[in-house]
Amino acid sequence: MQQMDGVTLSQANTDQLDLLEIPTERLAGNALQTIISTPDESVRSLVMIITVQDELRSLRANNQENESASAGAEAQKLATAILPFGAVAGATIDALTAELVLASIHILSASSDSSLDDQALLCVIAYTDVRDPWTTETAFQLASRIIAANLPPSRHAEFIVGSILQTYIRPVLSASSSGKLTGSGRPSHFPSGVSNASKSAFASSWKQSNPPVTTLFHWAVKNADNHTVASQWPLFLPVLLAFVEDQETKVKETGMEVLAVFLQKCTLKTLNSSGIGKLLEDAVFPNILSLPSLTPEEESARLLRLAYPVMIQLAKADPNPFSTQRRRVLDRLIREGIMASYFHASQYPMIVQILMRNAADVVACLGVYSVKHISGLLQMVESVMADPFAAIYLPSVLAAAEALRVIISHCWPRIQETHHAEHVLSIITKCWLNCSVDVEEESNGGPLNPDRNLILQQLKLMAKLLNSTWMTSTNPPMKQMITDATNREPELAPLFRDGTNK
């Protein structure tokens, strides 16, 4: 072991430094010059730690008159040297080192009368997403404080548009720009036929950029105001498309998370007049079709959880429930998304649960206009709720029950006078009988499963909803059907206890 400027180096690390021909007694003075060229992640972290010690020591050595200027200069040097090292394998070392350096920058910048320049701020913003492997919660908090102290809200728009989007991100992404856009970032009336495969050699180059484009762009969208988004959307659009259409699942996830924030700040006028609404819809929709077995179930689930809400958000950008555009997007989600996906991946319980939840959300948005899909929706829900083996994964049954409740609530005018009423009654009675058998088995061996209890509550609620529709119905045989069913299956009596048999 060897002591060097208060840092204990193992023999292995000392040997590595010797191989790099860095004299240990002069390491602190040459630290910044060696950071970029050092190939080993652990050595680079040690170099950074010693650099911090050296900068703080030199600051203390300065006289009082130059203290403010020196603090600003040292903070500037540290900020530009704190870029994530990029190797995920060394992310833990990088993250711990980053905490030390960010804390030092925070102290130094607080002692200076000048603010960090834009390049230094870009480096600090690289630590504003705790999901990045190089960023801890502490690093995130420190980076946020540094940015707040050096970048006033009045400069946000200028900094986001100029330093982040135009100066940094646009040149980095130029090689992987979408053929659907013009050079200015606007939708092209004559999209090029360049395929993603032909651009694959260029498409991933931006992912090696430092600071990371994904983190910087995420921060930019979160901190941009509505006016900036409305006036500068051509700068945002190419990056959004690059993320959402990327081949890597992680990048797609980031893209849809950022797109959700972007849509909250984007007006209906901007979406429609510019044509970016349809462009974004077509970019996101393929992620809805990323299903097992071509896509691993876990990856597919993550994509579906993000893609469906974004598509619904695109539809709801038009608040008019009678809007043709709004209904077109929602109809497409049901027909080409939820139904098609279910019949392709119905053997994957996690995927089924996600599809059922989103079916409820889409029907709620579509309202009574969802009656055009009622036959297909009821068949899909029945295959989940009436399955005698569905108890293996109760969350999917619970999600299907919630979807059925929403269907009844919004489509009751079509249900009450048609054969759909019999279909709904058949679904809830079969599900009740299946769950009742499982309840008896559980009661002998322990407490009732919470999900099963919620399913039974949903079924009782739907029985009440059906009864309320029949109160105004001219179809008396339905009430007789319930009476006959409870006579044949006494287990159904609690289901309709507050209904027609009361």
C-alpha positions in Angstrom: 0.0 0.0 0.0 1.2 3.5 -0.7 0.0 6.9 0.6 -0.3 9.7 -1.9 -1.8 13.1 -1.1 -4.0 11.4 1.6 -5.2 8.7 -0.8 -4.2 5.1 -0.1 -3.4 3.3 -3.3 -3.3 -0.5 -3.5 -0.2 -2.1 -5.0 -2.2 -2.9 -8.1 -3.3 0.7 -8.7 0.3 1.9 -8.0 1.6 -0.6 -10.6 -1.0 0.7 -13.1 0.1 4.3 -12.5 3.7 3.2 -13.1 2.8 1.6 -16.3 1.2 4.9 -17.4 4.5 6.6 -16.6 2.8 9.1 -14.2 5.2 10.1 -11.4 3.2 9.6 -8.2 4.8 12.7 -6.6 3.7 14.8 -9.6 0.3 13.2 -10.1 -1.8 16.0 -8.6 -0.2 18.7 -10.7 -0.8 16.7 -13.9 -4.1 15.2 -13.0 -6.4 17.0 -15.4 -4.1 16.4 -18.3 -4.1 12.6 -17.6 -7.8 12.1 -17.0 -8.8 11.7 -20.7 -5.8 9.5 -21.6 -6.0 7.1 -18.7 -7.5 3.8 -20.0 -8.4 2.2 -16.6 -11.6 3.4 -14.9 -10.4 2.9 -11.3 -7.2 4.8 -12.1 -9.2 7.6 -13.6 -11.4 7.9 -10.5 -8.3 8.1 -8.4 -6.9 10.8 -10.6 -10.1 12.7 -10.2 -10.0 12.5 -6.4 -6.4 13.7 -6.3 -7.3 16.5 -8.7 -10.0 17.7 -6.3 -7.5 17.7 -3.4 -5.0 19.7 -5.5 -7.6 22.3 -6.6 -8.9 22.8 -3.1 -5.3 23.1 -1.7 -4.4 25.7 -4.4 -7.5 27.6 -3.5 -6.5 27.8 0.2 -3.1 29.0 -0.8 -4.4 32.0 -2.7 -4.7 35.3 -0.9 -8.1 36.8 0.0 -8.1 39.3 -2.9 -8.0 36.6 -5.5 -10.2 34.1 -3.7 -13.4 34.7 -5.7 -11.7 34.5 -9.1 -9.7 31.5 -8.1 -12.8 29.7 -6.8 -14.6 30.3 -10.1 -11.6 29.1 -12.2 -11.2 25.9 -10.1 -14.9 25.2 -10.3 -14.8 25.6 -14.0 -11.9 23.2 -14.4 -13.6 20.6 -12.3 -16.9 20.9 -14.1 -15.4 20.3 -17.5 -13.5 17.2 -16.1 -16.5 15.5 -14.5 -18.0 14.0 -17.6 -19.3 10.4 -17.0 -16.6 8.0 -18.0 -19.0 6.0 -20.1 -18.2 2.5 -19.0 -21.2 0.9 -17.3 -19.0 -1.6 -15.6 -17.2 1.2 -13.8 -20.4 3.1 -13.0 -20.2 2.6 -9.3 -16.7 4.0 -9.1 -17.7 6.9 -11.3 -20.8 7.7 -9.3 -18.9 7.9 -6.0 -16.2 10.0 -7.5 -18.8 12.3 -9.1 -20.3 13.0 -5.6 -17.0 14.2 -4.4 -16.3 16.4 -7.4 -19.9 17.8 -7.5 -19.7 18.7 -3.9 -16.4 20.5 -4.5 -17.9 22.4 -7.5 -20.8 23.4 -5.4 -18.5 24.8 -2.7 -16.2 26.5 -5.2 -19.0 28.1 -7.3 -20.7 29.4 -4.2 -17.5 31.2 -3.3 -17.2 32.8 -6.7 -18.8 35.9 -8.1 -19.0 34.5 -11.6 -21.2 31.7 -12.9 -20.1 28.5 -14.6 -20.1 28.8 -18.4 -22.5 26.8 -20.6 -20.0 24.0 -21.4 -19.5 23.4 -17.7 -23.2 23.4 -17.1 -23.7 20.8 -19.8 -21.2 18.6 -17.9 -23.1 19.0 -14.6 -26.5 18.3 -16.3 -25.1 14.9 -17.1 -25.8 14.0 -13.5 -29.5 15.1 -13.3 -31.1 11.7 -13.9 -30.9 9.2 -11.0 -31.7 6.3 -13.4 -28.3 6.7 -15.1 -25.8 4.2 -13.6 -23.2 7.0 -13.0 -25.7 9.2 -11.0 -26.6 8.6 -7.3 -29.3 10.5 -5.5 -26.7 12.6 -3.8 -25.1 13.5 -7.1 -28.4 14.4 -8.5 -29.2 16.7 -5.6 -25.8 18.4 -5.9 -26.1 18.8 -9.6 -29.5 20.3 -9.2 -28.2 22.9 -6.7 -25.3 23.8 -8.9 -27.6 24.4 -11.9 -30.1 26.4 -9.8 -27.2 28.6 -8.6 -25.6 29.2 -12.0 -28.5 29.1 -14.4 -31.4 31.5 -13.5 -34.9 30.6 -14.9 -34.7 33.7 -17.1 -31.9 32.0 -19.0 -33.5 28.6 -19.4 -35.0 29.2 -22.8 -31.8 30.7 -24.3 -29.6 27.9 -22.8 -31.9 25.1 -23.9 -32.4 26.3 -27.4 -28.8 27.6 -28.0 -26.4 25.6 -25.9 -28.2 22.2 -25.7 -30.3 21.8 -28.9 -28.5 23.9 -31.5 -24.9 23.8 -30.4 -24.6 20.4 -28.8 -27.3 17.9 -29.8 -28.1 19.0 -33.4 -24.5 18.3 -34.7 -24.3 15.1 -32.8 -27.6 13.7 -34.2 -27.1 15.0 -37.8 -25.9 11.7 -39.1 -28.9 9.8 -37.8 -31.6 12.3 -38.7 -34.9 10.8 -39.9 -35.8 10.7 -43.5 -39.3 11.9 -42.5 -37.9 15.3 -41.7 -36.5 18.2 -43.7 -33.1 19.6 -42.8 -34.9 22.2 -40.6 -36.6 19.5 -38.5 -40.0 19.9 -40.0 -42.1 17.0 -41.4 -41.2 16.3 -45.0 -43.9 16.2 -47.7 -41.7 13.7 -49.6 -40.2 11.4 -47.1 -37.0 9.6 -48.2 -37.0 5.9 -48.6 -33.8 5.4 -46.5 -34.4 2.4 -44.3 -33.2 2.2 -40.7 -30.9 -0.7 -41.6 -29.0 1.4 -44.1 -28.4 4.1 -41.5 -27.4 1.6 -38.7 -23.7 2.4 -39.1 -24.4 6.0 -38.2 -27.4 5.7 -35.9 -25.5 4.7 -32.8 -22.6 7.1 -33.0 -24.5 9.7 -30.9 -24.8 7.2 -28.0 -21.1 7.5 -27.3 -21.3 11.3 -26.9 -20.2 12.8 -23.6 -22.1 14.4 -22.0 -24.9 11.9 -22.8 -27.5 13.2 -25.3 -30.3 11.3 -23.6 -29.8 12.9 -20.2 -29.3 16.4 -21.6 -32.4 16.2 -23.8 -34.5 14.9 -21.0 -33.5 17.8 -18.8 -34.1 20.3 -21.7 -37.7 19.1 -22.3 -38.5 19.0 -18.5 -37.3 22.6 -18.1 -38.5 24.1 -21.3 -41.7 26.2 -21.0 -44.7 26.0 -23.2 -43.7 29.0 -25.3 -40.3 27.5 -26.1 -41.8 24.2 -27.1 -44.4 25.9 -29.3 -41.8 28.1 -31.1 -38.8 25.8 -31.3 -40.5 22.4 -31.9 -38.4 21.7 -35.0 -35.4 21.5 -32.7 -37.1 19.0 -30.4 -38.7 16.8 -33.1 -35.6 15.2 -34.7 -34.3 14.1 -31.2 -37.7 12.7 -30.2 -37.9 10.6 -33.4 -34.3 9.4 -33.0 -35.1 8.2 -29.5 -38.5 6.6 -30.1 -37.4 4.8 -33.3 -34.1 3.6 -32.0 -33.3 -0.1 -31.9 -32.4 -0.3 -28.2 -35.2 -0.8 -25.8 -33.7 1.5 -23.2 -33.4 4.4 -25.6 -37.0 3.8 -26.8 -38.1 4.0 -23.1 -36.3 7.2 -22.6 -37.8 8.6 -25.8 -41.4 7.8 -24.8 -40.9 9.2 -21.3 -39.5 12.5 -22.8 -42.3 12.5 -25.4 -44.9 12.3 -22.7 -43.5 15.4 -21.1 -43.2 17.1 -24.5 -46.9 16.5 -25.3 -47.9 18.1 -22.0 -46.3 21.3 -23.2 -47.3 21.1 -26.9 -50.6 22.7 -27.9 -53.2 21.1 -30.2 -52.6 23.9 -32.7 -48.9 22.9 -32.9 -49.7 19.2 -33.3 -52.3 19.7 -36.0 -50.9 22.7 -38.0 -47.4 21.4 -38.2 -48.3 17.8 -38.9 -46.2 16.4 -36.1 -49.1 14.7 -34.4 -49.5 12.1 -37.1 -45.7 11.8 -37.4 -45.3 11.1 -33.6 -48.3 8.6 -33.7 -46.6 6.6 -36.5 -43.3 6.7 -34.7 -44.7 5.4 -31.3 -47.2 2.8 -32.7 -44.6 0.2 -33.7 -43.6 0.0 -30.0 -47.1 -1.2 -29.2 -46.4 -4.2 -31.5 -43.2 -5.2 -29.7 -44.6 -8.4 -28.3 -43.3 -11.8 -27.2 -41.8 -14.0 -28.4 -39.9 -11.7 -30.8 -39.4 -9.2 -28.0 -38.6 -10.6 -24.5 -41.6 -10.4 -22.2 -40.0 -8.0 -19.7 -38.8 -5.6 -22.4 -42.2 -5.8 -24.1 -44.0 -5.0 -20.9 -41.8 -1.9 -20.3 -42.5 -0.7 -23.8 -46.2 -1.2 -23.7 -46.5 0.5 -20.3 -45.0 3.6 -21.9 -46.3 3.5 -25.5 -50.1 3.1 -24.7 -50.3 6.2 -22.4 -48.4 8.2 -25.0 -50.8 7.2 -27.7 -53.7 8.0 -25.5 -52.1 11.4 -24.7 -51.8 12.1 -28.4 -55.5 11.4 -28.8 -56.5 13.5 -25.8 -54.5 16.4 -27.0 -57.9 17.2 -28.7 -60.3 17.7 -25.8 -63.4 17.5 -28.1 -64.8 13.9 -27.6 -66.6 14.2 -31.0 -63.3 15.0 -32.8 -62.7 12.7 -35.8 -59.0 12.8 -35.3 -59.3 11.8 -31.6 -61.6 8.9 -32.4 -59.4 7.7 -35.2 -56.4 7.3 -32.9 -58.4 5.6 -30.2 -60.1 3.3 -32.7 -56.7 2.3 -34.1 -55.5 1.6 -30.6 -58.3 -0.8 -29.9 -58.4 -2.5 -33.3 -54.7 -2.7 -34.4 -53.2 -2.4 -30.9 -55.1 -4.0 -28.0 -57.1 -6.7 -29.9 -54.4 -7.7 -32.3 -51.8 -7.8 -29.5 -54.0 -9.9 -27.3 -54.7 -12.6 -29.9 -50.9 -12.7 -30.6 -49.7 -12.8 -27.0 -52.6 -14.1 -24.9 -50.3 -16.7 -23.3 -48.2 -14.1 -21.5 -50.1 -13.0 -18.3 -48.1 -9.9 -17.8 -48.8 -8.6 -21.3 -52.5 -9.5 -20.9 -52.7 -7.5 -17.7 -51.2 -4.4 -19.5 -53.5 -4.8 -22.5 -56.6 -5.1 -20.2 -55.7 -2.0 -18.3 -55.1 0.0 -21.4 -58.4 -1.3 -22.9 -60.2 0.3 -19.9 -58.4 3.6 -20.5 -59.1 3.7 -24.2 -62.8 2.8 -23.8 -63.1 5.5 -21.1 -61.6 8.1 -23.6 -63.7 6.9 -26.5 -66.9 6.8 -24.5 -70.1 5.6 -26.3 -68.2 5.5 -29.6 -66.5 2.3 -28.4 -69.8 0.4 -29.1 -68.4 -0.4 -32.6 -65.8 -2.6 -30.9 -68.1 -4.1 -28.2 -68.3 -7.6 -29.7 -64.5 -8.0 -30.0 -63.9 -6.4 -26.6 -66.4 -8.8 -24.8 -64.8 -11.8 -26.5 -61.4 -10.7 -25.4 -62.4 -10.0 -21.8 -64.4 -13.3 -21.6 -61.3 -15.3 -22.6 -59.5 -13.9 -19.6 -62.2 -13.8 -16.9 -63.9 -17.1 -17.8 -60.7 -19.1 -18.0 -60.7 -21.7 -15.2 -56.9 -21.5 -15.0 -56.8 -17.7 -14.8 -56.3 -17.8 -11.0 -52.7 -18.6 -11.7 -52.2 -14.9 -12.4 -55.0 -12.9 -10.7 -53.8 -9.4 -11.7 -54.8 -10.1 -15.3 -58.3 -11.2 -14.2 -58.6 -8.1 -12.1 -57.5 -5.8 -15.0 -60.0 -7.6 -17.3 -62.8 -7.1 -14.7 -62.0 -3.4 -14.5 -62.1 -3.2 -18.4 -65.5 -5.0 -18.4 -66.9 -2.5 -15.8 -65.8 0.4 -18.0 -67.3 -1.2 -21.1 -70.7 -1.6 -19.3 -70.5 2.0 -18.0 -70.0 3.5 -21.4 -71.8 1.1 -23.7 -74.9 0.3 -21.7 -77.3 1.8 -24.3 -76.2 -0.9 -26.7 -76.0 -3.6 -24.1 -79.4 -3.4 -22.4 -81.5 -4.2 -25.5 -79.3 -6.7 -27.3 -77.7 -10.2 -26.9 -74.7 -8.4 -25.4 -76.5 -8.4 -22.1 -76.6 -12.2 -22.0 -72.9 -12.2 -23.0 -71.9 -9.9 -20.1 -74.1 -11.9 -17.7 -72.3 -15.1 -18.8 -68.9 -13.6 -18.3 -69.5 -12.3 -14.7 -71.2 -15.5 -13.6 -68.5 -17.8 -14.9 -65.8 -15.6 -13.3 -67.8 -15.6 -10.0 -68.0 -19.3 -9.9 -64.3 -19.8 -10.7 -63.3 -17.3 -7.9 -65.8 -18.8 -5.5 -64.3 -22.2 -5.8 -60.8 -20.7 -5.2 -62.2 -18.7 -2.2 -63.3 -21.9 -0.5 -59.9 -23.5 -1.1 -58.1 -20.4 0.4 -60.4 -20.1 3.4 -59.3 -23.6 4.5 -55.7 -22.7 4.3 -55.3 -19.0 5.0 -56.5 -15.5 4.3 -58.2 -14.5 1.1 -55.9 -13.2 -1.7 -56.4 -9.4 -1.9 -56.6 -9.5 -5.7 -59.4 -12.2 -5.5 -61.3 -10.1 -3.0 -61.1 -7.1 -5.4 -62.3 -9.2 -8.3 -65.4 -10.3 -6.3 -66.1 -6.7 -5.4 -65.8 -5.7 -9.1 -68.2 -8.5 -10.1 -70.8 -7.4 -7.5 -70.5 -3.9 -8.8 -71.1 -5.0 -12.4 -74.1 -7.0 -11.3 -75.6 -3.8 -9.9 -74.8 -2.0 -13.1 -76.6 -4.6 -15.1 -79.6 -4.5 -12.8 -79.8 -0.7 -13.1 -79.8 -1.0 -16.9 -82.6 -3.6 -16.8 -84.8 -1.3 -14.6 -85.5 0.7 -17.7 -85.3 -2.2 -20.1 -88.3 -3.8 -21.9 -86.6 -7.2 -21.7 -88.1 -8.9 -18.7 -86.7 -12.4 -19.6 -83.3 -11.2 -18.4 -84.5 -11.0 -14.8 -86.0 -14.5 -15.2 -82.6 -15.7 -16.5 -80.9 -14.5 -13.3 -83.5 -16.3 -11.2 -83.0 -19.5 -13.1 -79.2 -19.2 -12.9 -79.3 -18.7 -9.1 -81.6 -21.7 -8.8 -79.2 -23.9 -10.7 -76.1 -22.5 -9.1 -76.7 -21.4 -5.4 -73.2 -20.0 -5.3 -74.4 -17.1 -7.5 -76.9 -15.9 -4.9 -74.3 -13.5 -3.2 -73.5 -12.0 -6.6 -77.1 -10.8 -7.2 -78.1 -10.4 -3.5 -78.4 -6.6 -4.0 -79.8 -7.0 -7.5 -82.9 -8.4 -9.0 -83.3 -11.1 -6.3 -83.3 -8.7 -3.4 
